[in-house]
């Protein structure tokens, strides 16, 4: 009987105690959102009854720190749904074994590593989560751009993720810098900083805080915004003018895995028809041709062609410059 250990940080695994892989058991590290991990794992359990999944979910930054800290004694068999910008760190790539998962050939070249060390059937995109009730109550204008958030009327009304701990935070900062150029981009972020109530470690928290009226604007994820609107919160999803930041969520096989057969089975499952159907339920950005998000409706402000609003992101540059950008951000805005 298949059993899944969905770890959130309280088990021996999460506390850093070494675990021993056994036949039929794999350890999976992920940065996917908790809600979607639960849905995917439930389906994977049924599809792979002979594979025990031990899943550890951490934020993008914390997951990277953990993987690097374990470099001399890796604990994971699979990295699943992690920001490709983080995955492309040369130190991480050296830990991955090339594997051409079943079905990966349908993905475009920009969504898979040329050496087959990672592939990304899904991704996530940024958005402003605006609480319309609080907006009206405070008499604030609906923001449509980063420039609009400079308005002093928004002081202490905005939350944003810290790019040093959150992949969502980094995608927003990276999009501003790549779209505007470094000089104008940093100036834009500095102009909005006085209005920030706080920078969070979680990418979804700004939206979740805004939806319940704690703040007016949460710079966050489109997925969380869509979910919140569907659940009836007084929320508007706004895609900032000038290009929306996005990130690919990549998966790969750890070269150190003691159970590569089952690890490969799981990676194959992530490209299966069953998994693809679930992506439609949870994701705003799906890179598999012909597959669209069920939640991405025009009524929510999502265009038919998402490509129209996405920033032109150079992921190689995103990966190469992330240490530099995060350091610069911390020096400017760290609190």
PyMOL commands that set and color helices and strands:
alter all, ss='L'
color gray80, all
select helices_A, chain A and resi 34-47+60-69+84-87+90-93+104-106+109-111+132-138+147-150+152-154+167-180+182-193+205-211+222-230+260-269+273-282+298-300+306-308+315-333
alter helices_A, ss='H'
color red, helices_A
select strands_A, chain A and resi 4-7+25-30+52-57+78-83+96-97+119-131+158-161+196-200+217-221+235-238+246-254+285-286
alter strands_A, ss='S'
color yellow, strands_A
deselect
rebuild
show_as cartoon
